[in-house]
Amino acid sequence: MTVHLNPSGLGQAKWHEYAVRFLFGGLITAAAGIIAKKFGPGIGGLFLAFPAIFPASATLIEKHVKQKKERAGFDGTKRARAAASLDAAGAARGSIGLMAFALLVWRFIPDHTAYAVLAGSAVVWLAVSVGVWQLRKHRYIRR
Amino acid sequence: MVSGFSRQPIAVAEIAWERPRRGRRSSWVPSVALATLGLAIAAQGRSYAAIEARSMTGGAVAFFVYAYCVSWVMMRYRLRALVATTVLIFVWLAAAFAFWLIALG
């Protein structure tokens, strides 16, 4: 499957679905700050990779796929579950990029400009994530 | 708020970026990390942020374990996404604290 941009997909999402993501992202950021303040940065740092958005995203994917199938006259339960399951597998692979991001920030932020380290780490996160994605794609095609 | 706002362009891009059969990526975009680390640097300094980032590696390993468990459990036990992702949060907690105790504690 070719990755491509489909702006019409924006119309399929409802405003409250954006609001859910906004709310969860904000809540977990606040919670991570409070935990770090109470238990120290060692424990608080763990929560920087807490699956805050993932449950909402997976649920919405399942719902969208099921609705799409139902509109076409099918049940869609199995297909929706498979789509959400694949999303979870993709998220697991994506966490490798997250590890790279955290490692770079840890190693370089004490001695370098903060903005440069954060920006550079975000770029590396993107590169690693795309790289893992491409690797998986090539292995999938070869099979 | 910072994280909430940082998520919006990502959520929009996620929906526009059509890749329905291979899993979307924004669930693990480091938006919470970027926002929290940015705030930590401003308030506590870079050394404090470095400690948080070191622990974040453990959180990311735990996320890997959690997400694969969710994927497997959903297909194996035919659970709904909301149930699987919520119930298995304890897997993330267990993996994160185990990593912290073994590698970082």
gemmi code that builds the backbone of each chain (N, CA, C; Angstrom):
import gemmi

chains = {
    "A": [
        ("MET", (0.840, -1.198, 0.000), (0.000, 0.000, 0.000), (0.879, 1.254, 0.000)),
        ("THR", (0.545, 2.196, -0.870), (1.306, 3.434, -0.942), (0.759, 4.423, 0.079)),
        ("VAL", (1.671, 5.056, 0.788), (1.249, 6.088, 1.735), (0.934, 7.340, 0.951)),
        ("HIS", (-0.239, 7.913, 1.150), (-0.569, 9.151, 0.450), (-1.446, 10.048, 1.310)),
        ("LEU", (-1.508, 11.315, 0.885), (-2.261, 12.316, 1.635), (-3.690, 12.361, 1.114)),
        ("ASN", (-4.653, 12.290, 2.043), (-6.052, 12.315, 1.652), (-6.794, 13.345, 2.504)),
        ("PRO", (-6.844, 14.611, 2.050), (-7.450, 15.663, 2.868), (-8.931, 15.408, 3.169)),
        ("SER", (-9.588, 14.606, 2.354), (-11.010, 14.343, 2.608), (-11.218, 13.600, 3.926)),
        ("GLY", (-10.171, 12.926, 4.383), (-10.250, 12.222, 5.662), (-10.518, 13.166, 6.820)),
        ("LEU", (-10.117, 14.438, 6.657), (-10.324, 15.412, 7.737), (-11.808, 15.615, 8.034)),
        ("GLY", (-12.605, 15.519, 6.991), (-14.038, 15.702, 7.171), (-14.695, 14.560, 7.923)),
        ("GLN", (-14.043, 13.406, 7.936), (-14.635, 12.249, 8.614), (-14.522, 12.340, 10.137)),
        ("ALA", (-13.530, 13.095, 10.615), (-13.321, 13.203, 12.066), (-14.215, 14.294, 12.628)),
        ("LYS", (-14.791, 14.016, 13.780), (-15.671, 14.999, 14.412), (-14.858, 15.852, 15.385)),
        ("TRP", (-15.392, 17.030, 15.702), (-14.653, 17.961, 16.553), (-14.363, 17.349, 17.918)),
        ("HIS", (-15.304, 16.532, 18.416), (-15.088, 15.978, 19.755), (-13.949, 14.939, 19.760)),
        ("GLU", (-13.646, 14.383, 18.580), (-12.530, 13.436, 18.510), (-11.192, 14.175, 18.652)),
        ("TYR", (-11.129, 15.385, 18.080), (-9.937, 16.217, 18.311), (-9.875, 16.628, 19.785)),
        ("ALA", (-11.049, 16.945, 20.334), (-11.113, 17.394, 21.730), (-10.635, 16.300, 22.682)),
        ("VAL", (-10.994, 15.046, 22.376), (-10.566, 13.922, 23.221), (-9.043, 13.843, 23.244)),
        ("ARG", (-8.430, 13.946, 22.057), (-6.963, 13.881, 21.984), (-6.334, 15.055, 22.745)),
        ("PHE", (-6.916, 16.243, 22.541), (-6.434, 17.448, 23.222), (-6.486, 17.259, 24.734)),
        ("LEU", (-7.614, 16.770, 25.199), (-7.833, 16.602, 26.630), (-6.860, 15.588, 27.231)),
        ("PHE", (-6.744, 14.423, 26.601), (-5.857, 13.377, 27.129), (-4.402, 13.848, 27.121)),
        ("GLY", (-3.979, 14.475, 26.028), (-2.597, 14.980, 25.945), (-2.312, 15.961, 27.066)),
        ("GLY", (-3.235, 16.893, 27.284), (-3.065, 17.906, 28.329), (-3.069, 17.296, 29.724)),
        ("LEU", (-4.010, 16.368, 29.941), (-4.121, 15.740, 31.261), (-2.865, 14.957, 31.624)),
        ("ILE", (-2.343, 14.200, 30.671), (-1.160, 13.381, 30.966), (0.069, 14.255, 31.170)),
        ("THR", (0.163, 15.350, 30.410), (1.282, 16.274, 30.616), (1.242, 16.847, 32.033)),
        ("ALA", (0.039, 17.245, 32.438), (-0.119, 17.795, 33.793), (0.198, 16.712, 34.834)),
        ("ALA", (-0.308, 15.489, 34.601), (-0.072, 14.388, 35.551), (1.415, 14.063, 35.640)),
        ("ALA", (2.100, 14.053, 34.487), (3.545, 13.758, 34.490), (4.301, 14.799, 35.304)),
        ("GLY", (3.889, 16.057, 35.182), (4.522, 17.139, 35.944), (4.296, 16.962, 37.444)),
        ("ILE", (3.065, 16.605, 37.807), (2.731, 16.429, 39.232), (3.490, 15.230, 39.812)),
        ("ILE", (3.540, 14.122, 39.048), (4.248, 12.916, 39.514), (5.734, 13.224, 39.688)),
        ("ALA", (6.305, 13.945, 38.729), (7.727, 14.303, 38.818), (7.997, 15.171, 40.041)),
        ("LYS", (7.069, 16.070, 40.334), (7.231, 16.968, 41.478), (7.163, 16.185, 42.794)),
        ("LYS", (6.260, 15.202, 42.836), (6.026, 14.444, 44.076), (7.073, 13.336, 44.278)),
        ("PHE", (7.402, 12.634, 43.196), (8.287, 11.455, 43.327), (9.663, 11.649, 42.702)),
        ("GLY", (9.888, 12.779, 42.097), (11.186, 13.046, 41.476), (11.173, 12.765, 39.988)),
        ("PRO", (12.175, 13.317, 39.274), (12.197, 13.190, 37.812), (12.426, 11.759, 37.329)),
        ("GLY", (13.037, 10.920, 38.181), (13.287, 9.522, 37.791), (11.988, 8.781, 37.528)),
        ("ILE", (11.028, 8.949, 38.429), (9.718, 8.307, 38.262), (8.868, 9.101, 37.261)),
        ("GLY", (8.904, 10.411, 37.393), (8.098, 11.259, 36.498), (8.443, 11.056, 35.038)),
        ("GLY", (9.727, 10.824, 34.755), (10.173, 10.634, 33.371), (9.541, 9.428, 32.696)),
        ("LEU", (9.261, 8.404, 33.492), (8.625, 7.210, 32.918), (7.328, 7.577, 32.209)),
        ("PHE", (6.606, 8.545, 32.807), (5.277, 8.887, 32.302), (5.317, 9.758, 31.046)),
        ("LEU", (6.523, 10.130, 30.609), (6.625, 10.853, 29.335), (6.308, 9.928, 28.170)),
        ("ALA", (6.366, 8.616, 28.414), (6.012, 7.658, 27.354), (4.751, 6.882, 27.742)),
        ("PHE", (3.939, 7.482, 28.595), (2.684, 6.831, 28.993), (1.734, 6.801, 27.797)),
        ("PRO", (1.022, 5.686, 27.599), (0.096, 5.622, 26.456), (-1.140, 6.489, 26.666)),
        ("ALA", (-0.957, 7.803, 26.574), (-2.038, 8.735, 26.880), (-3.069, 8.812, 25.755)),
        ("ILE", (-2.594, 8.928, 24.541), (-3.480, 9.154, 23.398), (-3.898, 7.835, 22.777)),
        ("PHE", (-3.061, 6.827, 22.953), (-3.245, 5.566, 22.237), (-4.620, 4.905, 22.453)),
        ("PRO", (-5.118, 4.761, 23.702), (-6.439, 4.136, 23.861), (-7.536, 4.867, 23.086)),
        ("ALA", (-7.501, 6.205, 23.132), (-8.517, 6.980, 22.406), (-8.374, 6.776, 20.899)),
        ("SER", (-7.136, 6.807, 20.395), (-6.897, 6.641, 18.954), (-7.350, 5.264, 18.474)),
        ("ALA", (-6.961, 4.221, 19.215), (-7.320, 2.851, 18.808), (-8.838, 2.668, 18.813)),
        ("THR", (-9.495, 3.239, 19.830), (-10.957, 3.131, 19.908), (-11.624, 3.843, 18.734)),
        ("LEU", (-11.093, 5.018, 18.385), (-11.678, 5.775, 17.269), (-11.454, 5.066, 15.936)),
        ("ILE", (-10.281, 4.462, 15.772), (-10.010, 3.714, 14.538), (-10.992, 2.548, 14.411)),
        ("GLU", (-11.159, 1.836, 15.518), (-12.101, 0.703, 15.517), (-13.513, 1.175, 15.140)),
        ("LYS", (-13.917, 2.301, 15.737), (-15.258, 2.839, 15.486), (-15.427, 3.268, 14.027)),
        ("HIS", (-14.423, 3.963, 13.497), (-14.516, 4.448, 12.113), (-14.595, 3.295, 11.115)),
        ("VAL", (-13.740, 2.297, 11.314), (-13.726, 1.157, 10.378), (-15.053, 0.400, 10.448)),
        ("LYS", (-15.574, 0.229, 11.653), (-16.851, -0.478, 11.831), (-17.989, 0.296, 11.148)),
        ("GLN", (-17.993, 1.605, 11.346), (-19.046, 2.423, 10.722), (-18.962, 2.376, 9.196)),
        ("LYS", (-17.729, 2.397, 8.688), (-17.522, 2.366, 7.240), (-18.061, 1.059, 6.656)),
        ("LYS", (-17.753, -0.043, 7.340), (-18.218, -1.355, 6.872), (-19.739, -1.475, 6.974)),
        ("GLU", (-20.277, -0.913, 8.055), (-21.732, -0.986, 8.238), (-22.466, -0.180, 7.171)),
        ("ARG", (-21.878, 0.933, 6.773), (-22.484, 1.737, 5.692), (-22.505, 0.960, 4.391)),
        ("ALA", (-21.506, 0.058, 4.232), (-21.439, -0.758, 3.014), (-22.279, -2.041, 3.149)),
        ("GLY", (-22.956, -2.187, 4.286), (-23.853, -3.324, 4.458), (-23.228, -4.547, 5.096)),
        ("PHE", (-22.045, -4.383, 5.678), (-21.377, -5.511, 6.345), (-21.353, -5.279, 7.857)),
        ("ASP", (-21.025, -6.347, 8.595), (-20.961, -6.225, 10.044), (-19.761, -5.353, 10.464)),
        ("GLY", (-18.596, -5.692, 9.994), (-17.427, -4.846, 10.235), (-16.721, -5.028, 11.561)),
        ("THR", (-17.259, -5.862, 12.435), (-16.641, -6.010, 13.773), (-15.225, -6.573, 13.668)),
        ("LYS", (-15.104, -7.659, 12.878), (-13.783, -8.303, 12.759), (-12.772, -7.382, 12.091)),
        ("ARG", (-13.229, -6.720, 11.019), (-12.342, -5.825, 10.289), (-11.894, -4.653, 11.176)),
        ("ALA", (-12.842, -4.131, 11.960), (-12.527, -3.006, 12.851), (-11.516, -3.423, 13.913)),
        ("ARG", (-11.697, -4.628, 14.444), (-10.766, -5.128, 15.460), (-9.376, -5.319, 14.860)),
        ("ALA", (-9.351, -5.860, 13.641), (-8.060, -6.071, 12.972), (-7.360, -4.740, 12.719)),
        ("ALA", (-8.129, -3.718, 12.332), (-7.536, -2.391, 12.070), (-6.935, -1.812, 13.350)),
        ("ALA", (-7.671, -1.930, 14.457), (-7.160, -1.404, 15.730), (-5.950, -2.205, 16.201)),
        ("SER", (-5.979, -3.513, 15.947), (-4.846, -4.367, 16.328), (-3.596, -3.997, 15.530)),
        ("LEU", (-3.788, -3.735, 14.243), (-2.656, -3.306, 13.403), (-2.122, -1.949, 13.852)),
        ("ASP", (-3.026, -1.081, 14.262), (-2.609, 0.218, 14.786), (-1.718, 0.029, 16.010)),
        ("ALA", (-2.098, -0.926, 16.859), (-1.306, -1.201, 18.067), (0.075, -1.741, 17.695)),
        ("ALA", (0.111, -2.634, 16.699), (1.411, -3.176, 16.262), (2.279, -2.050, 15.692)),
        ("GLY", (1.648, -1.145, 14.937), (2.380, 0.013, 14.394), (2.892, 0.912, 15.502)),
        ("ALA", (2.086, 1.082, 16.544), (2.496, 1.910, 17.685), (3.693, 1.288, 18.401)),
        ("ALA", (3.677, -0.056, 18.504), (4.803, -0.745, 19.159), (6.096, -0.485, 18.381)),
        ("ARG", (6.016, -0.606, 17.062), (7.218, -0.340, 16.243), (7.629, 1.120, 16.372)),
        ("GLY", (6.632, 1.990, 16.450), (6.926, 3.414, 16.580), (7.618, 3.773, 17.875)),
        ("SER", (7.431, 2.958, 18.896), (8.055, 3.274, 20.179), (9.575, 3.166, 20.103)),
        ("ILE", (10.086, 2.517, 19.067), (11.552, 2.463, 18.870), (12.074, 3.884, 18.601)),
        ("GLY", (11.315, 4.633, 17.828), (11.664, 6.046, 17.594), (11.622, 6.850, 18.876)),
        ("LEU", (10.658, 6.518, 19.711), (10.516, 7.200, 21.002), (11.736, 6.928, 21.894)),
        ("MET", (12.221, 5.678, 21.847), (13.427, 5.326, 22.618), (14.623, 6.140, 22.129)),
        ("ALA", (14.752, 6.249, 20.799), (15.867, 7.024, 20.224), (15.781, 8.484, 20.661)),
        ("PHE", (14.572, 9.033, 20.652), (14.336, 10.424, 21.080), (14.811, 10.613, 22.524)),
        ("ALA", (14.361, 9.697, 23.401), (14.698, 9.821, 24.824), (16.207, 9.676, 25.053)),
        ("LEU", (16.819, 8.720, 24.373), (18.270, 8.507, 24.537), (19.066, 9.744, 24.134)),
        ("LEU", (18.680, 10.353, 23.012), (19.411, 11.539, 22.539), (19.246, 12.713, 23.498)),
        ("VAL", (18.015, 12.916, 23.966), (17.789, 14.028, 24.905), (18.607, 13.794, 26.176)),
        ("TRP", (18.574, 12.568, 26.670), (19.322, 12.233, 27.899), (20.814, 12.512, 27.736)),
        ("ARG", (21.381, 12.058, 26.619), (22.831, 12.160, 26.434), (23.289, 13.585, 26.122)),
        ("PHE", (22.488, 14.341, 25.377), (22.995, 15.618, 24.848), (22.465, 16.875, 25.535)),
        ("ILE", (21.343, 16.758, 26.241), (20.771, 18.009, 26.767), (21.615, 18.668, 27.867)),
        ("PRO", (22.375, 17.926, 28.663), (23.155, 18.632, 29.689), (24.223, 19.585, 29.120)),
        ("ASP", (24.747, 19.271, 27.937), (25.882, 20.057, 27.420), (25.579, 20.870, 26.162)),
        ("HIS", (24.354, 20.840, 25.707), (24.029, 21.552, 24.470), (22.771, 22.401, 24.638)),
        ("THR", (22.539, 23.244, 23.632), (21.364, 24.118, 23.677), (20.085, 23.270, 23.678)),
        ("ALA", (19.191, 23.599, 24.601), (17.986, 22.777, 24.782), (17.145, 22.684, 23.516)),
        ("TYR", (16.906, 23.832, 22.886), (16.030, 23.825, 21.702), (16.644, 22.991, 20.575)),
        ("ALA", (17.957, 23.112, 20.422), (18.628, 22.349, 19.358), (18.530, 20.852, 19.627)),
        ("VAL", (18.721, 20.473, 20.892), (18.654, 19.043, 21.248), (17.230, 18.507, 21.040)),
        ("LEU", (16.227, 19.270, 21.505), (14.841, 18.811, 21.353), (14.463, 18.715, 19.872)),
        ("ALA", (14.847, 19.729, 19.102), (14.512, 19.717, 17.668), (15.240, 18.574, 16.959)),
        ("GLY", (16.534, 18.423, 17.262), (17.322, 17.355, 16.630), (16.790, 15.971, 17.003)),
        ("SER", (16.419, 15.815, 18.266), (15.887, 14.522, 18.713), (14.550, 14.219, 18.045)),
        ("ALA", (13.747, 15.266, 17.848), (12.455, 15.065, 17.173), (12.678, 14.628, 15.715)),
        ("VAL", (13.705, 15.218, 15.086), (14.029, 14.830, 13.702), (14.493, 13.371, 13.666)),
        ("VAL", (15.334, 12.998, 14.640), (15.814, 11.607, 14.706), (14.647, 10.662, 14.980)),
        ("TRP", (13.730, 11.096, 15.869), (12.540, 10.278, 16.131), (11.808, 9.979, 14.822)),
        ("LEU", (11.619, 11.045, 14.019), (10.889, 10.878, 12.751), (11.649, 9.938, 11.810)),
        ("ALA", (12.979, 10.149, 11.722), (13.804, 9.331, 10.818), (13.777, 7.856, 11.242)),
        ("VAL", (13.928, 7.610, 12.544), (13.921, 6.215, 13.029), (12.551, 5.577, 12.786)),
        ("SER", (11.496, 6.333, 13.072), (10.143, 5.792, 12.898), (9.879, 5.439, 11.438)),
        ("VAL", (10.254, 6.349, 10.531), (10.063, 6.082, 9.094), (10.952, 4.912, 8.676)),
        ("GLY", (12.180, 4.879, 9.215), (13.103, 3.784, 8.884), (12.554, 2.428, 9.308)),
        ("VAL", (12.027, 2.364, 10.535), (11.445, 1.104, 11.032), (10.247, 0.724, 10.167)),
        ("TRP", (9.473, 1.747, 9.801), (8.310, 1.515, 8.944), (8.737, 0.930, 7.595)),
        ("GLN", (9.759, 1.541, 6.983), (10.229, 1.085, 5.666), (10.787, -0.338, 5.759)),
        ("LEU", (11.531, -0.590, 6.833), (12.115, -1.923, 7.038), (11.015, -2.977, 7.113)),
        ("ARG", (9.987, -2.663, 7.862), (8.852, -3.572, 8.027), (8.164, -3.783, 6.669)),
        ("LYS", (8.025, -2.683, 5.915), (7.352, -2.752, 4.615), (8.126, -3.668, 3.661)),
        ("HIS", (9.466, -3.516, 3.636), (10.280, -4.330, 2.732), (10.212, -5.798, 3.137)),
        ("ARG", (10.254, -6.061, 4.434), (10.152, -7.454, 4.898), (8.795, -8.038, 4.536)),
        ("TYR", (7.751, -7.212, 4.642), (6.390, -7.652, 4.341), (6.256, -7.983, 2.846)),
        ("ILE", (6.847, -7.142, 2.011), (6.765, -7.356, 0.556), (7.531, -8.603, 0.143)),
        ("ARG", (8.704, -8.827, 0.788), (9.553, -9.966, 0.411), (8.894, -11.302, 0.725)),
        ("ARG", (8.003, -11.317, 1.763), (7.381, -12.566, 2.196), (6.408, -13.111, 1.155)),
    ],
    "B": [
        ("MET", (-2.017, 22.034, 28.570), (-2.451, 22.880, 27.451), (-1.442, 22.840, 26.296)),
        ("VAL", (-0.149, 22.950, 26.662), (0.888, 22.930, 25.629), (0.818, 21.624, 24.854)),
        ("SER", (0.708, 20.528, 25.613), (0.644, 19.220, 24.958), (-0.617, 19.078, 24.143)),
        ("GLY", (-1.726, 19.573, 24.696), (-2.989, 19.512, 23.979), (-2.892, 20.216, 22.654)),
        ("PHE", (-2.340, 21.411, 22.650), (-2.193, 22.161, 21.404), (-1.196, 21.480, 20.462)),
        ("SER", (-0.123, 20.936, 21.030), (0.881, 20.290, 20.177), (0.304, 19.054, 19.503)),
        ("ARG", (-0.718, 18.481, 20.074), (-1.325, 17.299, 19.492), (-2.201, 17.620, 18.294)),
        ("GLN", (-2.757, 18.810, 18.229), (-3.760, 19.083, 17.208), (-3.242, 18.966, 15.781)),
        ("PRO", (-2.091, 19.596, 15.433), (-1.590, 19.403, 14.066), (-1.302, 17.938, 13.776)),
        ("ILE", (-0.870, 17.211, 14.809), (-0.538, 15.794, 14.630), (-1.804, 14.988, 14.378)),
        ("ALA", (-2.849, 15.301, 15.135), (-4.120, 14.587, 14.950), (-4.691, 14.870, 13.564)),
        ("VAL", (-4.586, 16.118, 13.123), (-5.073, 16.483, 11.785), (-4.275, 15.739, 10.721)),
        ("ALA", (-2.944, 15.739, 10.887), (-2.086, 15.049, 9.915), (-2.384, 13.555, 9.895)),
        ("GLU", (-2.650, 13.011, 11.077), (-2.927, 11.578, 11.176), (-4.161, 11.209, 10.360)),
        ("ILE", (-5.195, 12.039, 10.453), (-6.445, 11.736, 9.769), (-6.289, 11.955, 8.262)),
        ("ALA", (-5.518, 12.982, 7.895), (-5.327, 13.241, 6.465), (-4.395, 12.226, 5.810)),
        ("TRP", (-3.492, 11.680, 6.625), (-2.472, 10.776, 6.099), (-3.053, 9.372, 6.066)),
        ("GLU", (-3.416, 8.955, 4.900), (-4.167, 7.711, 4.809), (-3.238, 6.499, 4.817)),
        ("ARG", (-3.342, 5.742, 5.873), (-2.537, 4.530, 5.965), (-3.298, 3.540, 6.852)),
        ("PRO", (-4.510, 3.217, 6.450), (-5.386, 2.508, 7.374), (-4.975, 1.087, 7.705)),
        ("ARG", (-4.196, 0.446, 6.886), (-3.940, -0.973, 7.140), (-2.622, -1.249, 7.832)),
        ("ARG", (-1.882, -0.233, 8.109), (-0.577, -0.478, 8.730), (-0.408, 0.224, 10.062)),
        ("GLY", (-1.459, 0.797, 10.557), (-1.325, 1.448, 11.855), (-0.871, 2.884, 11.718)),
        ("ARG", (-1.497, 3.742, 12.477), (-1.123, 5.150, 12.423), (-0.040, 5.416, 13.437)),
        ("ARG", (0.585, 6.558, 13.295), (1.774, 6.795, 14.119), (1.564, 7.753, 15.270)),
        ("SER", (0.533, 8.564, 15.222), (0.505, 9.661, 16.180), (0.273, 9.201, 17.614)),
        ("SER", (-0.115, 7.934, 17.815), (-0.286, 7.450, 19.184), (1.016, 7.526, 19.956)),
        ("TRP", (2.126, 7.505, 19.262), (3.397, 7.506, 19.975), (4.294, 8.663, 19.563)),
        ("VAL", (3.676, 9.706, 18.996), (4.428, 10.930, 18.734), (4.825, 11.533, 20.079)),
        ("PRO", (6.096, 11.967, 20.237), (6.514, 12.444, 21.565), (5.987, 13.832, 21.903)),
        ("SER", (4.683, 14.062, 21.738), (4.124, 15.385, 22.007), (4.073, 15.673, 23.504)),
        ("VAL", (3.681, 14.656, 24.285), (3.662, 14.838, 25.745), (5.085, 15.072, 26.240)),
        ("ALA", (6.035, 14.283, 25.696), (7.437, 14.412, 26.106), (7.994, 15.783, 25.750)),
        ("LEU", (7.717, 16.247, 24.525), (8.239, 17.549, 24.107), (7.698, 18.657, 25.007)),
        ("ALA", (6.400, 18.599, 25.267), (5.786, 19.631, 26.103), (6.345, 19.575, 27.525)),
        ("THR", (6.403, 18.364, 28.087), (6.847, 18.230, 29.482), (8.321, 18.569, 29.634)),
        ("LEU", (9.135, 18.091, 28.694), (10.571, 18.391, 28.779), (10.822, 19.890, 28.602)),
        ("GLY", (10.075, 20.495, 27.702), (10.206, 21.946, 27.489), (9.898, 22.709, 28.770)),
        ("LEU", (8.816, 22.313, 29.420), (8.426, 22.965, 30.672), (9.451, 22.683, 31.779)),
        ("ALA", (9.959, 21.428, 31.803), (10.950, 21.049, 32.827), (12.244, 21.845, 32.652)),
        ("ILE", (12.662, 22.029, 31.403), (13.893, 22.799, 31.141), (13.716, 24.234, 31.616)),
        ("ALA", (12.540, 24.790, 31.295), (12.291, 26.191, 31.671), (12.237, 26.361, 33.193)),
        ("ALA", (11.633, 25.396, 33.880), (11.408, 25.550, 35.321), (12.549, 24.996, 36.174)),
        ("GLN", (13.125, 23.853, 35.749), (14.076, 23.137, 36.623), (15.499, 23.049, 36.059)),
        ("GLY", (15.647, 23.283, 34.787), (16.987, 23.213, 34.195), (17.226, 21.952, 33.393)),
        ("ARG", (18.351, 21.941, 32.681), (18.622, 20.852, 31.735), (18.993, 19.537, 32.411)),
        ("SER", (19.647, 19.604, 33.565), (20.026, 18.364, 34.260), (18.789, 17.588, 34.695)),
        ("TYR", (17.804, 18.337, 35.187), (16.536, 17.730, 35.606), (15.855, 17.062, 34.399)),
        ("ALA", (15.861, 17.755, 33.264), (15.241, 17.209, 32.045), (15.989, 15.957, 31.573)),
        ("ALA", (17.308, 15.957, 31.768), (18.103, 14.783, 31.353), (17.708, 13.544, 32.164)),
        ("ILE", (17.459, 13.745, 33.462), (17.023, 12.606, 34.301), (15.656, 12.103, 33.830)),
        ("GLU", (14.775, 13.062, 33.516), (13.446, 12.670, 33.007), (13.573, 11.896, 31.690)),
        ("ALA", (14.456, 12.378, 30.820), (14.634, 11.710, 29.518), (15.214, 10.310, 29.690)),
        ("ARG", (16.115, 10.153, 30.657), (16.689, 8.826, 30.908), (15.589, 7.850, 31.328)),
        ("SER", (14.714, 8.298, 32.209), (13.605, 7.441, 32.625), (12.625, 7.208, 31.479)),
        ("MET", (12.536, 8.183, 30.605), (11.601, 8.046, 29.484), (11.965, 6.858, 28.590)),
        ("THR", (13.256, 6.535, 28.524), (13.654, 5.348, 27.733), (12.953, 4.100, 28.291)),
        ("GLY", (12.860, 4.020, 29.621), (12.142, 2.903, 30.255), (10.664, 2.923, 29.911)),
        ("GLY", (10.087, 4.138, 29.921), (8.676, 4.274, 29.545), (8.435, 3.843, 28.109)),
        ("ALA", (9.396, 4.151, 27.233), (9.254, 3.788, 25.816), (9.356, 2.268, 25.623)),
        ("VAL", (10.250, 1.643, 26.381), (10.354, 0.171, 26.323), (9.031, -0.446, 26.801)),
        ("ALA", (8.487, 0.132, 27.874), (7.207, -0.352, 28.400), (6.086, -0.153, 27.384)),
        ("PHE", (6.150, 0.955, 26.647), (5.133, 1.213, 25.617), (5.198, 0.148, 24.522)),
        ("PHE", (6.423, -0.223, 24.163), (6.612, -1.278, 23.151), (5.917, -2.569, 23.608)),
        ("VAL", (6.185, -2.959, 24.859), (5.593, -4.191, 25.416), (4.068, -4.069, 25.451)),
        ("TYR", (3.589, -2.931, 25.939), (2.144, -2.683, 26.076), (1.437, -2.755, 24.716)),
        ("ALA", (1.975, -2.049, 23.734), (1.299, -1.975, 22.433), (1.263, -3.343, 21.745)),
        ("TYR", (2.354, -4.111, 21.883), (2.334, -5.453, 21.286), (1.340, -6.353, 22.013)),
        ("CYS", (1.240, -6.209, 23.326), (0.252, -6.989, 24.093), (-1.168, -6.633, 23.644)),
        ("VAL", (-1.428, -5.325, 23.460), (-2.759, -4.896, 23.009), (-3.069, -5.520, 21.653)),
        ("SER", (-2.110, -5.445, 20.739), (-2.307, -5.988, 19.392), (-2.625, -7.489, 19.454)),
        ("TRP", (-1.847, -8.212, 20.236), (-2.006, -9.669, 20.322), (-3.321, -10.052, 21.011)),
        ("VAL", (-3.602, -9.384, 22.130), (-4.804, -9.709, 22.914), (-6.082, -9.416, 22.109)),
        ("MET", (-6.065, -8.337, 21.360), (-7.258, -7.988, 20.569), (-7.593, -9.066, 19.550)),
        ("MET", (-6.569, -9.611, 18.928), (-6.812, -10.641, 17.916), (-7.045, -12.010, 18.546)),
        ("ARG", (-6.334, -12.310, 19.618), (-6.407, -13.634, 20.231), (-7.711, -13.823, 21.001)),
        ("TYR", (-8.088, -12.796, 21.779), (-9.270, -12.913, 22.643), (-10.464, -12.096, 22.150)),
        ("ARG", (-10.345, -11.511, 20.959), (-11.445, -10.766, 20.322), (-12.014, -9.675, 21.235)),
        ("LEU", (-11.122, -8.943, 21.865), (-11.568, -7.860, 22.749), (-11.735, -6.568, 21.957)),
        ("ARG", (-12.616, -5.701, 22.451), (-12.765, -4.379, 21.841), (-11.549, -3.522, 22.208)),
        ("ALA", (-11.280, -2.537, 21.352), (-10.086, -1.706, 21.548), (-10.105, -0.990, 22.898)),
        ("LEU", (-11.265, -0.464, 23.270), (-11.352, 0.283, 24.528), (-11.029, -0.617, 25.727)),
        ("VAL", (-11.558, -1.830, 25.693), (-11.328, -2.779, 26.800), (-9.846, -3.176, 26.850)),
        ("ALA", (-9.312, -3.576, 25.687), (-7.915, -4.047, 25.647), (-6.943, -2.944, 26.058)),
        ("THR", (-7.118, -1.750, 25.507), (-6.158, -0.673, 25.802), (-6.250, -0.212, 27.255)),
        ("THR", (-7.447, -0.276, 27.821), (-7.619, 0.172, 29.213), (-7.121, -0.876, 30.204)),
        ("VAL", (-7.557, -2.127, 29.993), (-7.186, -3.197, 30.931), (-5.665, -3.409, 30.944)),
        ("LEU", (-5.059, -3.313, 29.765), (-3.623, -3.617, 29.684), (-2.706, -2.462, 30.107)),
        ("ILE", (-3.296, -1.370, 30.578), (-2.459, -0.278, 31.103), (-1.555, -0.812, 32.223)),
        ("PHE", (-2.063, -1.810, 32.960), (-1.250, -2.362, 34.054), (0.036, -3.004, 33.508)),
        ("VAL", (-0.009, -3.496, 32.266), (1.200, -4.062, 31.639), (2.233, -2.952, 31.458)),
        ("TRP", (1.762, -1.790, 30.999), (2.686, -0.656, 30.842), (3.285, -0.289, 32.202)),
        ("LEU", (2.434, -0.172, 33.215), (2.914, 0.210, 34.555), (3.944, -0.796, 35.074)),
        ("ALA", (3.620, -2.091, 34.942), (4.527, -3.135, 35.435), (5.856, -3.098, 34.681)),
        ("ALA", (5.789, -2.994, 33.349), (7.016, -2.983, 32.540), (7.855, -1.737, 32.835)),
        ("ALA", (7.191, -0.592, 32.964), (7.916, 0.669, 33.203), (8.641, 0.623, 34.554)),
        ("PHE", (7.936, 0.189, 35.597), (8.562, 0.165, 36.926), (9.615, -0.939, 37.038)),
        ("ALA", (9.382, -2.049, 36.352), (10.395, -3.117, 36.347), (11.673, -2.606, 35.676)),
        ("PHE", (11.534, -1.931, 34.547), (12.699, -1.378, 33.845), (13.408, -0.356, 34.733)),
        ("TRP", (12.611, 0.467, 35.391), (13.198, 1.510, 36.242), (13.985, 0.889, 37.400)),
        ("LEU", (13.397, -0.141, 38.019), (14.064, -0.803, 39.151), (15.341, -1.509, 38.711)),
        ("ILE", (15.263, -2.213, 37.575), (16.406, -3.020, 37.120), (17.501, -2.152, 36.506)),
        ("ALA", (17.123, -1.276, 35.601), (18.132, -0.542, 34.837), (18.473, 0.830, 35.398)),
        ("LEU", (17.514, 1.480, 36.037), (17.739, 2.875, 36.413), (17.695, 3.146, 37.919)),
        ("GLY", (17.068, 2.244, 38.649), (16.821, 2.519, 40.062), (18.068, 2.498, 40.927)),
    ],
}
model = gemmi.Model(1)
for chain_id, residues in chains.items():
    chain = gemmi.Chain(chain_id)
    for i, (resn, *xyz) in enumerate(residues, 1):
        res = gemmi.Residue()
        res.name, res.seqid = resn, gemmi.SeqId(i, " ")
        for name, pos in zip(("N", "CA", "C"), xyz):
            atom = gemmi.Atom()
            atom.name, atom.element = name, gemmi.Element(name[0])
            atom.pos, atom.b_iso = gemmi.Position(*pos), 0.0
            res.add_atom(atom)
        chain.add_residue(res)
    model.add_chain(chain)
structure = gemmi.Structure()
structure.add_model(model)
structure.setup_entities()
